[in-house]
């Protein structure tokens, strides 16, 4: 990746993070921590990786994306808005009655959403089904799904993983947002799923572990995933929960808490300063 492309991705990721805070603050509820940790992954997917067209969101040949950890919809919505699926102003209406953007992704009411999600563990099953459909129909599209490290404590995740491997779904790429925290505390203390890489290897996946905030590493991982034949892929992205907002970073309390006015202003000041610094380089 050249330096200009990387810089633009960083700028876009900063705007996505601003959108996350804007949405959650105006909703007075939501999940900022995991949305912020996955912001760089969302950005790379929607601005580099996915073959999609915001002007034709139902293109049958498009790549598919399923947000299995559906509570992190603020990150997905901010990315879709930056991509042009709908106005950035919609983010301020998050979770409002009658608004487009619900608390969890809704494929019927929001352009760019390929699967409704929210019940943890189910998104990967839908993604595996989409990937199998692509194989049956001899389509070239790829399917991507983002899971949380806490989410993979769900048994259905591993049933779907077994299904994906059994059916040789090399058009399926999972990403695990490994930020180490879930709603009840550190993942390692709640129901520690580690070693995550060895588990996915045992289920027949090609496995990569990367820094989920390093765009060069993200690019290399997705590039490798596209070369894998005969088996599904998983990218374990090590991230920082609440990334980009100093007082939210690595703090479990920000899993599902909206900032108050003072906290909102602090977060927006930090993120705006980061954005201006990037734009000034």
Buried (B, 14 or more C-beta within 10 A) or exposed (E): BEEEEBBBBBBBBBBBBBBBBBBBBBBEEBBBBBBBBBBBBBBBBBBBBBEBBBEEBEEEEBBBBBBBBBBBBBBBBBBBBBBBBBEBEBBBBBBBEEBBBBBBBBBEEBBBBBBBBBEBBBBBBBBBBBBBEBBEEEBEBBBBBBBBBBBBBBEBBBBBBBBBBEBBBBBBBBBBBBBBBBBEEEBEEBEEBEEBBEBBEBBBBBBBBBBBBBBEBBBBBBEEBEEBEEBBBBBBBBBBBBBBBEEBBBBBEBBBBBBEEEBBEBBBEBBEEBBEEBEEE
